[in-house]
Amino acid sequence: MKNAAVLVGFMAVVLFGCATSQPFGTVVAREWKGRVAPARADEYYAYLVGGVKKMGAVAGNLGVQIMRRDEPSAVEFTVISYWETREAIKAYAGEDIEKPHHLPRDREMLLELPDRVLHYDVTYTDLERVRLRD
């Protein structure tokens, strides 16, 4: 039993790193929201996908999701990116991790520029059955 605990601890260090400021074994989720006019929603979505795909090459990034919510007056996009540590986010976004890391055309396309992103410690997830339809 003791060897199993050591193995689990080692695997957690390999997967999540050991120098973190969050609880052991957690991942940090970074949430950004932006709104566009409905007429530009599809154009912005294609642009946004191109931007977030580049995030995958950033050290410490574990993945990203884009969600869309259509309303009559605006379409809201939510981007959740997952990171090993807050330090990894700092390397990507700068010292103030709550400051958004805008894409070059966001000022032109968004209805307003978000002034803050939120961060969460992910302590549980079960997404094994989540699949996007083609």
N, CA, C and O atoms as CSV, one atom per row, in Angstrom:
chain,resi,resn,atom,element,x,y,z
A,1,MET,N,N,0.832,-1.200,0.000
A,1,MET,CA,C,0.000,0.000,0.000
A,1,MET,C,C,0.867,1.250,0.000
A,1,MET,O,O,0.549,2.230,-0.674
A,2,LYS,N,N,1.972,1.220,0.762
A,2,LYS,CA,C,2.862,2.382,0.813
A,2,LYS,C,C,3.464,2.664,-0.557
A,2,LYS,O,O,3.574,3.824,-0.956
A,3,ASN,N,N,3.858,1.611,-1.287
A,3,ASN,CA,C,4.421,1.795,-2.626
A,3,ASN,C,C,3.406,2.406,-3.574
A,3,ASN,O,O,3.773,3.220,-4.422
A,4,ALA,N,N,2.127,2.032,-3.452
A,4,ALA,CA,C,1.075,2.593,-4.290
A,4,ALA,C,C,0.932,4.085,-4.045
A,4,ALA,O,O,0.758,4.852,-4.992
A,5,ALA,N,N,1.001,4.507,-2.786
A,5,ALA,CA,C,0.893,5.933,-2.448
A,5,ALA,C,C,2.067,6.712,-3.027
A,5,ALA,O,O,1.895,7.822,-3.530
A,6,VAL,N,N,3.244,6.137,-2.958
A,6,VAL,CA,C,4.427,6.796,-3.519
A,6,VAL,C,C,4.275,6.920,-5.034
A,6,VAL,O,O,4.595,7.962,-5.605
A,7,LEU,N,N,3.792,5.869,-5.685
A,7,LEU,CA,C,3.591,5.894,-7.134
A,7,LEU,C,C,2.566,6.952,-7.529
A,7,LEU,O,O,2.785,7.687,-8.492
A,8,VAL,N,N,1.457,7.042,-6.809
A,8,VAL,CA,C,0.436,8.047,-7.087
A,8,VAL,C,C,1.018,9.446,-6.902
A,8,VAL,O,O,0.775,10.330,-7.724
A,9,GLY,N,N,1.773,9.653,-5.846
A,9,GLY,CA,C,2.407,10.957,-5.615
A,9,GLY,C,C,3.367,11.319,-6.730
A,9,GLY,O,O,3.388,12.461,-7.189
A,10,PHE,N,N,4.167,10.351,-7.170
A,10,PHE,CA,C,5.108,10.599,-8.262
A,10,PHE,C,C,4.364,10.965,-9.542
A,10,PHE,O,O,4.751,11.901,-10.241
A,11,MET,N,N,3.289,10.224,-9.852
A,11,MET,CA,C,2.524,10.512,-11.061
A,11,MET,C,C,1.898,11.898,-11.001
A,11,MET,O,O,1.843,12.591,-12.016
A,12,ALA,N,N,1.429,12.313,-9.837
A,12,ALA,CA,C,0.838,13.651,-9.696
A,12,ALA,C,C,1.885,14.729,-9.935
A,12,ALA,O,O,1.596,15.746,-10.565
A,13,VAL,N,N,3.105,14.512,-9.433
A,13,VAL,CA,C,4.178,15.488,-9.652
A,13,VAL,C,C,4.506,15.573,-11.136
A,13,VAL,O,O,4.694,16.667,-11.667
A,14,VAL,N,N,4.576,14.426,-11.810
A,14,VAL,CA,C,4.871,14.426,-13.240
A,14,VAL,C,C,3.769,15.140,-14.019
A,14,VAL,O,O,4.062,15.928,-14.919
A,15,LEU,N,N,2.501,14.871,-13.684
A,15,LEU,CA,C,1.390,15.452,-14.418
A,15,LEU,C,C,1.151,16.918,-14.096
A,15,LEU,O,O,0.849,17.705,-14.993
A,16,PHE,N,N,1.279,17.296,-12.843
A,16,PHE,CA,C,0.871,18.634,-12.439
A,16,PHE,C,C,2.004,19.504,-11.914
A,16,PHE,O,O,1.771,20.678,-11.625
A,17,GLY,N,N,3.206,18.990,-11.778
A,17,GLY,CA,C,4.312,19.775,-11.267
A,17,GLY,C,C,4.279,19.834,-9.754
A,17,GLY,O,O,3.250,19.553,-9.139
A,18,CYS,N,N,5.386,20.193,-9.160
A,18,CYS,CA,C,5.421,20.209,-7.697
A,18,CYS,C,C,5.535,21.620,-7.143
A,18,CYS,O,O,5.244,21.818,-5.964
A,19,ALA,N,N,5.936,22.598,-7.920
A,19,ALA,CA,C,6.112,23.958,-7.408
A,19,ALA,C,C,4.893,24.800,-7.765
A,19,ALA,O,O,4.939,25.601,-8.699
A,20,THR,N,N,3.805,24.618,-7.024
A,20,THR,CA,C,2.594,25.358,-7.309
A,20,THR,C,C,2.131,26.098,-6.076
A,20,THR,O,O,2.456,25.719,-4.951
A,21,SER,N,N,1.363,27.167,-6.295
A,21,SER,CA,C,0.803,27.910,-5.175
A,21,SER,C,C,-0.629,27.483,-4.905
A,21,SER,O,O,-1.242,27.974,-3.957
A,22,GLN,N,N,-1.180,26.583,-5.710
A,22,GLN,CA,C,-2.517,26.085,-5.494
A,22,GLN,C,C,-2.440,24.726,-4.805
A,22,GLN,O,O,-1.355,24.156,-4.690
A,23,PRO,N,N,-3.568,24.202,-4.349
A,23,PRO,CA,C,-3.556,22.898,-3.683
A,23,PRO,C,C,-2.939,21.826,-4.569
A,23,PRO,O,O,-3.071,21.871,-5.792
A,24,PHE,N,N,-2.265,20.866,-3.951
A,24,PHE,CA,C,-1.583,19.801,-4.673
A,24,PHE,C,C,-2.530,19.099,-5.628
A,24,PHE,O,O,-3.643,18.734,-5.249
A,25,GLY,N,N,-2.096,18.909,-6.861
A,25,GLY,CA,C,-2.864,18.149,-7.826
A,25,GLY,C,C,-3.897,18.944,-8.588
A,25,GLY,O,O,-4.627,18.368,-9.395
A,26,THR,N,N,-3.994,20.256,-8.366
A,26,THR,CA,C,-4.995,21.022,-9.093
A,26,THR,C,C,-4.394,21.632,-10.347
A,26,THR,O,O,-3.177,21.718,-10.508
A,27,VAL,N,N,-5.274,22.044,-11.210
A,27,VAL,CA,C,-4.948,22.741,-12.446
A,27,VAL,C,C,-5.612,24.099,-12.333
A,27,VAL,O,O,-6.617,24.234,-11.634
A,28,VAL,N,N,-5.076,25.108,-13.003
A,28,VAL,CA,C,-5.667,26.440,-12.975
A,28,VAL,C,C,-6.446,26.660,-14.272
A,28,VAL,O,O,-5.917,26.462,-15.366
A,29,ALA,N,N,-7.703,27.070,-14.136
A,29,ALA,CA,C,-8.526,27.417,-15.288
A,29,ALA,C,C,-8.572,28.933,-15.390
A,29,ALA,O,O,-8.775,29.623,-14.390
A,30,ARG,N,N,-8.386,29.447,-16.591
A,30,ARG,CA,C,-8.390,30.889,-16.861
A,30,ARG,C,C,-9.600,31.182,-17.746
A,30,ARG,O,O,-9.699,30.664,-18.859
A,31,GLU,N,N,-10.520,32.012,-17.251
A,31,GLU,CA,C,-11.763,32.292,-17.967
A,31,GLU,C,C,-11.757,33.712,-18.529
A,31,GLU,O,O,-11.553,34.684,-17.803
A,32,TRP,N,N,-11.988,33.806,-19.845
A,32,TRP,CA,C,-12.098,35.088,-20.545
A,32,TRP,C,C,-13.440,35.114,-21.255
A,32,TRP,O,O,-13.876,34.094,-21.790
A,33,LYS,N,N,-14.105,36.268,-21.267
A,33,LYS,CA,C,-15.375,36.429,-21.984
A,33,LYS,C,C,-15.296,37.648,-22.880
A,33,LYS,O,O,-14.719,38.673,-22.517
A,34,GLY,N,N,-15.890,37.518,-24.062
A,34,GLY,CA,C,-15.971,38.628,-24.994
A,34,GLY,C,C,-17.273,38.559,-25.771
A,34,GLY,O,O,-17.791,37.474,-26.034
A,35,ARG,N,N,-17.809,39.732,-26.143
A,35,ARG,CA,C,-19.084,39.797,-26.863
A,35,ARG,C,C,-18.892,40.495,-28.204
A,35,ARG,O,O,-18.153,41.473,-28.319
A,36,VAL,N,N,-19.582,39.961,-29.217
A,36,VAL,CA,C,-19.541,40.544,-30.554
A,36,VAL,C,C,-20.956,40.726,-31.070
A,36,VAL,O,O,-21.895,40.109,-30.567
A,37,ALA,N,N,-21.103,41.575,-32.073
A,37,ALA,CA,C,-22.401,41.737,-32.735
A,37,ALA,C,C,-22.745,40.436,-33.441
A,37,ALA,O,O,-21.858,39.778,-33.984
A,38,PRO,N,N,-24.022,40.054,-33.444
A,38,PRO,CA,C,-24.410,38.801,-34.098
A,38,PRO,C,C,-23.935,38.691,-35.548
A,38,PRO,O,O,-23.583,37.601,-35.998
A,39,ALA,N,N,-23.923,39.788,-36.270
A,39,ALA,CA,C,-23.509,39.760,-37.678
A,39,ALA,C,C,-22.026,39.392,-37.841
A,39,ALA,O,O,-21.616,38.937,-38.908
A,40,ARG,N,N,-21.234,39.587,-36.796
A,40,ARG,CA,C,-19.793,39.287,-36.883
A,40,ARG,C,C,-19.401,38.038,-36.097
A,40,ARG,O,O,-18.217,37.721,-35.992
A,41,ALA,N,N,-20.380,37.329,-35.547
A,41,ALA,CA,C,-20.084,36.214,-34.645
A,41,ALA,C,C,-19.290,35.101,-35.326
A,41,ALA,O,O,-18.301,34.623,-34.769
A,42,ASP,N,N,-19.698,34.688,-36.500
A,42,ASP,CA,C,-18.986,33.601,-37.175
A,42,ASP,C,C,-17.573,34.026,-37.580
A,42,ASP,O,O,-16.623,33.251,-37.469
A,43,GLU,N,N,-17.454,35.251,-38.044
A,43,GLU,CA,C,-16.129,35.783,-38.395
A,43,GLU,C,C,-15.224,35.820,-37.166
A,43,GLU,O,O,-14.063,35.417,-37.227
A,44,TYR,N,N,-15.767,36.307,-36.052
A,44,TYR,CA,C,-14.954,36.390,-34.837
A,44,TYR,C,C,-14.596,34.989,-34.336
A,44,TYR,O,O,-13.471,34.758,-33.893
A,45,TYR,N,N,-15.541,34.063,-34.404
A,45,TYR,CA,C,-15.256,32.702,-33.955
A,45,TYR,C,C,-14.061,32.112,-34.708
A,45,TYR,O,O,-13.157,31.549,-34.091
A,46,ALA,N,N,-14.053,32.239,-36.034
A,46,ALA,CA,C,-12.929,31.724,-36.824
A,46,ALA,C,C,-11.624,32.397,-36.403
A,46,ALA,O,O,-10.588,31.740,-36.305
A,47,TYR,N,N,-11.675,33.698,-36.156
A,47,TYR,CA,C,-10.493,34.445,-35.711
A,47,TYR,C,C,-10.048,33.968,-34.325
A,47,TYR,O,O,-8.857,33.773,-34.079
A,48,LEU,N,N,-11.013,33.784,-33.430
A,48,LEU,CA,C,-10.722,33.356,-32.060
A,48,LEU,C,C,-10.082,31.976,-32.034
A,48,LEU,O,O,-9.115,31.754,-31.305
A,49,VAL,N,N,-10.613,31.050,-32.822
A,49,VAL,CA,C,-10.042,29.699,-32.878
A,49,VAL,C,C,-8.579,29.765,-33.301
A,49,VAL,O,O,-7.734,29.086,-32.718
A,50,GLY,N,N,-8.279,30.569,-34.300
A,50,GLY,CA,C,-6.891,30.722,-34.728
A,50,GLY,C,C,-6.001,31.229,-33.610
A,50,GLY,O,O,-4.863,30.783,-33.461
A,51,GLY,N,N,-6.521,32.167,-32.822
A,51,GLY,CA,C,-5.741,32.713,-31.710
A,51,GLY,C,C,-5.524,31.720,-30.585
A,51,GLY,O,O,-4.417,31.610,-30.059
A,52,VAL,N,N,-6.569,30.995,-30.212
A,52,VAL,CA,C,-6.413,30.086,-29.073
A,52,VAL,C,C,-5.615,28.838,-29.445
A,52,VAL,O,O,-5.006,28.217,-28.574
A,53,LYS,N,N,-5.608,28.465,-30.706
A,53,LYS,CA,C,-4.791,27.312,-31.105
A,53,LYS,C,C,-3.315,27.569,-30.833
A,53,LYS,O,O,-2.567,26.641,-30.526
A,54,LYS,N,N,-2.891,28.833,-30.945
A,54,LYS,CA,C,-1.494,29.184,-30.681
A,54,LYS,C,C,-1.136,28.980,-29.206
A,54,LYS,O,O,0.026,28.763,-28.864
A,55,MET,N,N,-2.149,29.052,-28.341
A,55,MET,CA,C,-1.910,28.871,-26.911
A,55,MET,C,C,-1.360,27.484,-26.599
A,55,MET,O,O,-0.638,27.306,-25.619
A,56,GLY,N,N,-1.699,26.507,-27.428
A,56,GLY,CA,C,-1.248,25.141,-27.193
A,56,GLY,C,C,0.258,24.982,-27.205
A,56,GLY,O,O,0.788,24.032,-26.628
A,57,ALA,N,N,0.957,25.904,-27.859
A,57,ALA,CA,C,2.414,25.844,-27.919
A,57,ALA,C,C,3.083,26.521,-26.724
A,57,ALA,O,O,4.305,26.467,-26.589
A,58,VAL,N,N,2.297,27.155,-25.861
A,58,VAL,CA,C,2.850,27.871,-24.716
A,58,VAL,C,C,3.152,26.883,-23.599
A,58,VAL,O,O,2.302,26.070,-23.236
A,59,ALA,N,N,4.356,26.954,-23.057
A,59,ALA,CA,C,4.739,26.062,-21.961
A,59,ALA,C,C,3.760,26.200,-20.800
A,59,ALA,O,O,3.416,27.311,-20.397
A,60,GLY,N,N,3.320,25.084,-20.274
A,60,GLY,CA,C,2.422,25.085,-19.136
A,60,GLY,C,C,0.951,25.084,-19.504
A,60,GLY,O,O,0.105,24.906,-18.627
A,61,ASN,N,N,0.615,25.281,-20.789
A,61,ASN,CA,C,-0.778,25.233,-21.206
A,61,ASN,C,C,-1.198,23.785,-21.377
A,61,ASN,O,O,-0.491,22.995,-22.002
A,62,LEU,N,N,-2.361,23.437,-20.815
A,62,LEU,CA,C,-2.854,22.060,-20.856
A,62,LEU,C,C,-4.019,21.867,-21.818
A,62,LEU,O,O,-4.436,20.734,-22.060
A,63,GLY,N,N,-4.548,22.949,-22.368
A,63,GLY,CA,C,-5.667,22.837,-23.294
A,63,GLY,C,C,-6.581,24.039,-23.181
A,63,GLY,O,O,-6.386,24.911,-22.334
A,64,VAL,N,N,-7.590,24.072,-24.054
A,64,VAL,CA,C,-8.490,25.225,-24.106
A,64,VAL,C,C,-9.860,24.787,-24.612
A,64,VAL,O,O,-9.977,23.833,-25.380
A,65,GLN,N,N,-10.887,25.497,-24.170
A,65,GLN,CA,C,-12.253,25.300,-24.650
A,65,GLN,C,C,-12.811,26.652,-25.053
A,65,GLN,O,O,-12.488,27.676,-24.452
A,66,ILE,N,N,-13.665,26.645,-26.091
A,66,ILE,CA,C,-14.407,27.849,-26.482
A,66,ILE,C,C,-15.884,27.504,-26.381
A,66,ILE,O,O,-16.326,26.472,-26.885
A,67,MET,N,N,-16.637,28.368,-25.730
A,67,MET,CA,C,-18.087,28.210,-25.633
A,67,MET,C,C,-18.749,29.438,-26.232
A,67,MET,O,O,-18.203,30.539,-26.177
A,68,ARG,N,N,-19.926,29.241,-26.801
A,68,ARG,CA,C,-20.648,30.315,-27.493
A,68,ARG,C,C,-22.073,30.373,-26.951
A,68,ARG,O,O,-22.722,29.346,-26.751
A,69,ARG,N,N,-22.544,31.600,-26.718
A,69,ARG,CA,C,-23.921,31.815,-26.273
A,69,ARG,C,C,-24.525,32.921,-27.126
A,69,ARG,O,O,-24.106,34.076,-27.050
A,70,ASP,N,N,-25.519,32.554,-27.943
A,70,ASP,CA,C,-26.174,33.513,-28.838
A,70,ASP,C,C,-27.352,34.183,-28.142
A,70,ASP,O,O,-28.232,33.511,-27.604
A,71,GLU,N,N,-27.361,35.487,-28.159
A,71,GLU,CA,C,-28.466,36.309,-27.669
A,71,GLU,C,C,-28.862,37.230,-28.818
A,71,GLU,O,O,-28.061,37.426,-29.733
A,72,PRO,N,N,-30.057,37.800,-28.809
A,72,PRO,CA,C,-30.466,38.672,-29.920
A,72,PRO,C,C,-29.541,39.880,-30.140
A,72,PRO,O,O,-29.296,40.277,-31.280
A,73,SER,N,N,-29.032,40.459,-29.046
A,73,SER,CA,C,-28.242,41.684,-29.184
A,73,SER,C,C,-26.735,41.456,-29.264
A,73,SER,O,O,-25.998,42.358,-29.661
A,74,ALA,N,N,-26.266,40.265,-28.892
A,74,ALA,CA,C,-24.826,39.995,-28.901
A,74,ALA,C,C,-24.585,38.499,-28.796
A,74,ALA,O,O,-25.427,37.749,-28.302
A,75,VAL,N,N,-23.433,38.087,-29.265
A,75,VAL,CA,C,-22.985,36.710,-29.097
A,75,VAL,C,C,-21.795,36.748,-28.150
A,75,VAL,O,O,-20.816,37.458,-28.377
A,76,GLU,N,N,-21.905,35.964,-27.083
A,76,GLU,CA,C,-20.840,35.933,-26.075
A,76,GLU,C,C,-20.001,34.678,-26.256
A,76,GLU,O,O,-20.526,33.570,-26.367
A,77,PHE,N,N,-18.694,34.872,-26.284
A,77,PHE,CA,C,-17.754,33.762,-26.323
A,77,PHE,C,C,-17.057,33.685,-24.974
A,77,PHE,O,O,-16.635,34.700,-24.419
A,78,THR,N,N,-16.943,32.482,-24.459
A,78,THR,CA,C,-16.189,32.229,-23.236
A,78,THR,C,C,-15.051,31.291,-23.600
A,78,THR,O,O,-15.262,30.241,-24.206
A,79,VAL,N,N,-13.850,31.683,-23.222
A,79,VAL,CA,C,-12.668,30.851,-23.447
A,79,VAL,C,C,-12.163,30.417,-22.082
A,79,VAL,O,O,-11.895,31.244,-21.211
A,80,ILE,N,N,-12.037,29.114,-21.909
A,80,ILE,CA,C,-11.443,28.564,-20.693
A,80,ILE,C,C,-10.162,27.876,-21.110
A,80,ILE,O,O,-10.186,26.905,-21.865
A,81,SER,N,N,-9.045,28.379,-20.617
A,81,SER,CA,C,-7.767,27.714,-20.873
A,81,SER,C,C,-7.300,27.094,-19.559
A,81,SER,O,O,-7.582,27.604,-18.475
A,82,TYR,N,N,-6.589,25.996,-19.683
A,82,TYR,CA,C,-6.144,25.238,-18.515
A,82,TYR,C,C,-4.625,25.278,-18.443
A,82,TYR,O,O,-3.934,25.113,-19.448
A,83,TRP,N,N,-4.119,25.501,-17.229
A,83,TRP,CA,C,-2.692,25.738,-17.028
A,83,TRP,C,C,-2.163,24.914,-15.863
A,83,TRP,O,O,-2.890,24.601,-14.920
A,84,GLU,N,N,-0.886,24.572,-15.948
A,84,GLU,CA,C,-0.245,23.810,-14.868
A,84,GLU,C,C,-0.158,24.619,-13.578
A,84,GLU,O,O,-0.407,24.096,-12.492
A,85,THR,N,N,0.196,25.893,-13.702
A,85,THR,CA,C,0.386,26.752,-12.528
A,85,THR,C,C,0.071,28.200,-12.886
A,85,THR,O,O,-0.026,28.554,-14.061
A,86,ARG,N,N,-0.085,29.020,-11.874
A,86,ARG,CA,C,-0.236,30.463,-12.098
A,86,ARG,C,C,1.056,31.060,-12.657
A,86,ARG,O,O,1.015,32.044,-13.395
A,87,GLU,N,N,2.185,30.479,-12.314
A,87,GLU,CA,C,3.459,30.955,-12.865
A,87,GLU,C,C,3.496,30.744,-14.382
A,87,GLU,O,O,4.040,31.577,-15.107
A,88,ALA,N,N,2.928,29.650,-14.862
A,88,ALA,CA,C,2.854,29.414,-16.308
A,88,ALA,C,C,1.976,30.474,-16.973
A,88,ALA,O,O,2.273,30.924,-18.080
A,89,ILE,N,N,0.899,30.870,-16.298
A,89,ILE,CA,C,0.043,31.930,-16.840
A,89,ILE,C,C,0.816,33.242,-16.884
A,89,ILE,O,O,0.700,33.990,-17.855
A,90,LYS,N,N,1.604,33.536,-15.848
A,90,LYS,CA,C,2.414,34.763,-15.845
A,90,LYS,C,C,3.381,34.791,-17.019
A,90,LYS,O,O,3.587,35.843,-17.625
A,91,ALA,N,N,3.971,33.658,-17.344
A,91,ALA,CA,C,4.896,33.604,-18.480
A,91,ALA,C,C,4.168,33.914,-19.788
A,91,ALA,O,O,4.768,34.446,-20.723
A,92,TYR,N,N,2.887,33.587,-19.854
A,92,TYR,CA,C,2.079,33.841,-21.053
A,92,TYR,C,C,1.500,35.250,-21.060
A,92,TYR,O,O,1.590,35.958,-22.063
A,93,ALA,N,N,0.902,35.658,-19.929
A,93,ALA,CA,C,0.090,36.878,-19.893
A,93,ALA,C,C,0.763,38.062,-19.212
A,93,ALA,O,O,0.277,39.187,-19.328
A,94,GLY,N,N,1.857,37.842,-18.510
A,94,GLY,CA,C,2.504,38.918,-17.781
A,94,GLY,C,C,2.243,38.813,-16.281
A,94,GLY,O,O,1.485,37.956,-15.827
A,95,GLU,N,N,2.873,39.684,-15.537
A,95,GLU,CA,C,2.831,39.627,-14.075
A,95,GLU,C,C,1.408,39.719,-13.528
A,95,GLU,O,O,1.060,38.996,-12.595
A,96,ASP,N,N,0.581,40.598,-14.096
A,96,ASP,CA,C,-0.809,40.741,-13.655
A,96,ASP,C,C,-1.664,39.756,-14.446
A,96,ASP,O,O,-2.123,40.073,-15.543
A,97,ILE,N,N,-1.881,38.561,-13.893
A,97,ILE,CA,C,-2.565,37.515,-14.652
A,97,ILE,C,C,-4.056,37.795,-14.828
A,97,ILE,O,O,-4.708,37.129,-15.632
A,98,GLU,N,N,-4.607,38.758,-14.102
A,98,GLU,CA,C,-6.022,39.105,-14.293
A,98,GLU,C,C,-6.234,40.059,-15.465
A,98,GLU,O,O,-7.370,40.310,-15.867
A,99,LYS,N,N,-5.151,40.585,-16.008
A,99,LYS,CA,C,-5.241,41.456,-17.179
A,99,LYS,C,C,-5.392,40.575,-18.419
A,99,LYS,O,O,-4.600,39.652,-18.612
A,100,PRO,N,N,-6.389,40.838,-19.261
A,100,PRO,CA,C,-6.590,40.016,-20.451
A,100,PRO,C,C,-5.417,40.096,-21.427
A,100,PRO,O,O,-4.738,41.118,-21.524
A,101,HIS,N,N,-5.204,39.035,-22.121
A,101,HIS,CA,C,-4.197,38.947,-23.185
A,101,HIS,C,C,-4.977,38.994,-24.494
A,101,HIS,O,O,-5.305,37.950,-25.058
A,102,HIS,N,N,-5.279,40.211,-24.984
A,102,HIS,CA,C,-6.147,40.389,-26.148
A,102,HIS,C,C,-5.459,39.982,-27.444
A,102,HIS,O,O,-4.243,40.100,-27.598
A,103,LEU,N,N,-6.277,39.501,-28.360
A,103,LEU,CA,C,-5.807,39.237,-29.711
A,103,LEU,C,C,-5.722,40.569,-30.458
A,103,LEU,O,O,-6.429,41.512,-30.102
A,104,PRO,N,N,-4.882,40.668,-31.475
A,104,PRO,CA,C,-4.665,41.953,-32.155
A,104,PRO,C,C,-5.929,42.652,-32.668
A,104,PRO,O,O,-5.993,43.881,-32.637
A,105,ARG,N,N,-6.928,41.909,-33.135
A,105,ARG,CA,C,-8.127,42.539,-33.709
A,105,ARG,C,C,-9.296,42.620,-32.723
A,105,ARG,O,O,-10.395,43.007,-33.118
A,106,ASP,N,N,-9.089,42.267,-31.466
A,106,ASP,CA,C,-10.181,42.311,-30.487
A,106,ASP,C,C,-10.794,43.707,-30.373
A,106,ASP,O,O,-12.016,43.836,-30.293
A,107,ARG,N,N,-9.975,44.741,-30.365
A,107,ARG,CA,C,-10.482,46.117,-30.236
A,107,ARG,C,C,-11.449,46.452,-31.377
A,107,ARG,O,O,-12.449,47.141,-31.176
A,108,GLU,N,N,-11.140,45.965,-32.544
A,108,GLU,CA,C,-11.973,46.211,-33.725
A,108,GLU,C,C,-13.258,45.373,-33.718
A,108,GLU,O,O,-14.299,45.844,-34.175
A,109,MET,N,N,-13.199,44.160,-33.213
A,109,MET,CA,C,-14.310,43.227,-33.385
A,109,MET,C,C,-15.236,43.090,-32.167
A,109,MET,O,O,-16.432,42.845,-32.328
A,110,LEU,N,N,-14.702,43.242,-30.977
A,110,LEU,CA,C,-15.532,43.068,-29.774
A,110,LEU,C,C,-16.374,44.308,-29.510
A,110,LEU,O,O,-15.979,45.422,-29.854
A,111,LEU,N,N,-17.528,44.111,-28.900
A,111,LEU,CA,C,-18.393,45.245,-28.537
A,111,LEU,C,C,-17.754,46.095,-27.448
A,111,LEU,O,O,-17.918,47.315,-27.434
A,112,GLU,N,N,-17.032,45.463,-26.543
A,112,GLU,CA,C,-16.242,46.159,-25.524
A,112,GLU,C,C,-15.072,45.248,-25.177
A,112,GLU,O,O,-15.175,44.025,-25.263
A,113,LEU,N,N,-13.961,45.861,-24.783
A,113,LEU,CA,C,-12.794,45.067,-24.405
A,113,LEU,C,C,-12.922,44.645,-22.948
A,113,LEU,O,O,-13.045,45.498,-22.069
A,114,PRO,N,N,-12.895,43.350,-22.679
A,114,PRO,CA,C,-12.919,42.910,-21.282
A,114,PRO,C,C,-11.694,43.450,-20.548
A,114,PRO,O,O,-10.601,43.522,-21.110
A,115,ASP,N,N,-11.890,43.823,-19.298
A,115,ASP,CA,C,-10.755,44.366,-18.547
A,115,ASP,C,C,-10.228,43.405,-17.489
A,115,ASP,O,O,-9.329,43.750,-16.722
A,116,ARG,N,N,-10.794,42.186,-17.450
A,116,ARG,CA,C,-10.370,41.242,-16.413
A,116,ARG,C,C,-10.670,39.809,-16.856
A,116,ARG,O,O,-11.679,39.546,-17.509
A,117,VAL,N,N,-9.787,38.902,-16.494
A,117,VAL,CA,C,-10.042,37.474,-16.636
A,117,VAL,C,C,-10.047,36.862,-15.243
A,117,VAL,O,O,-9.426,37.393,-14.322
A,118,LEU,N,N,-10.743,35.757,-15.093
A,118,LEU,CA,C,-10.861,35.101,-13.792
A,118,LEU,C,C,-10.074,33.798,-13.794
A,118,LEU,O,O,-9.871,33.177,-14.838
A,119,HIS,N,N,-9.637,33.399,-12.604
A,119,HIS,CA,C,-8.870,32.168,-12.447
A,119,HIS,C,C,-9.510,31.300,-11.378
A,119,HIS,O,O,-10.002,31.790,-10.362
A,120,TYR,N,N,-9.490,29.998,-11.631
A,120,TYR,CA,C,-10.086,29.029,-10.720
A,120,TYR,C,C,-9.132,27.860,-10.530
A,120,TYR,O,O,-8.440,27.467,-11.469
A,121,ASP,N,N,-9.090,27.305,-9.337
A,121,ASP,CA,C,-8.407,26.040,-9.119
A,121,ASP,C,C,-9.385,24.935,-9.468
A,121,ASP,O,O,-10.446,24.827,-8.854
A,122,VAL,N,N,-9.041,24.118,-10.446
A,122,VAL,CA,C,-9.892,23.002,-10.848
A,122,VAL,C,C,-9.569,21.851,-9.902
A,122,VAL,O,O,-8.451,21.336,-9.893
A,123,THR,N,N,-10.543,21.462,-9.120
A,123,THR,CA,C,-10.301,20.418,-8.124
A,123,THR,C,C,-10.965,19.098,-8.477
A,123,THR,O,O,-10.670,18.071,-7.866
A,124,TYR,N,N,-11.863,19.118,-9.460
A,124,TYR,CA,C,-12.505,17.881,-9.906
A,124,TYR,C,C,-12.986,18.083,-11.334
A,124,TYR,O,O,-13.477,19.154,-11.688
A,125,THR,N,N,-12.842,17.052,-12.144
A,125,THR,CA,C,-13.375,17.091,-13.500
A,125,THR,C,C,-13.733,15.680,-13.951
A,125,THR,O,O,-13.058,14.715,-13.593
A,126,ASP,N,N,-14.777,15.570,-14.725
A,126,ASP,CA,C,-15.177,14.308,-15.324
A,126,ASP,C,C,-15.738,14.636,-16.706
A,126,ASP,O,O,-16.940,14.845,-16.868
A,127,LEU,N,N,-14.865,14.677,-17.680
A,127,LEU,CA,C,-15.252,15.062,-19.045
A,127,LEU,C,C,-15.071,13.921,-20.036
A,127,LEU,O,O,-15.110,14.136,-21.247
A,128,GLU,N,N,-14.878,12.731,-19.535
A,128,GLU,CA,C,-14.581,11.601,-20.397
A,128,GLU,C,C,-15.638,11.397,-21.482
A,128,GLU,O,O,-15.304,11.003,-22.599
A,129,ARG,N,N,-16.891,11.659,-21.172
A,129,ARG,CA,C,-17.964,11.415,-22.143
A,129,ARG,C,C,-18.317,12.642,-22.965
A,129,ARG,O,O,-19.195,12.563,-23.824
A,130,VAL,N,N,-17.664,13.769,-22.732
A,130,VAL,CA,C,-17.961,14.982,-23.493
A,130,VAL,C,C,-17.325,14.863,-24.864
A,130,VAL,O,O,-16.109,14.719,-24.984
A,131,ARG,N,N,-18.145,14.924,-25.886
A,131,ARG,CA,C,-17.680,14.871,-27.266
A,131,ARG,C,C,-18.429,15.917,-28.065
A,131,ARG,O,O,-19.639,16.073,-27.900
A,132,LEU,N,N,-17.742,16.622,-28.913
A,132,LEU,CA,C,-18.393,17.603,-29.777
A,132,LEU,C,C,-18.939,16.887,-31.003
A,132,LEU,O,O,-18.319,15.967,-31.536
A,133,ARG,N,N,-20.095,17.323,-31.431
A,133,ARG,CA,C,-20.691,16.773,-32.654
A,133,ARG,C,C,-20.106,17.494,-33.857
A,133,ARG,O,O,-19.809,18.686,-33.784
A,134,ASP,N,N,-19.943,16.792,-34.942
A,134,ASP,CA,C,-19.432,17.421,-36.173
A,134,ASP,C,C,-20.467,18.299,-36.806
A,134,ASP,O,O,-20.210,18.905,-37.847
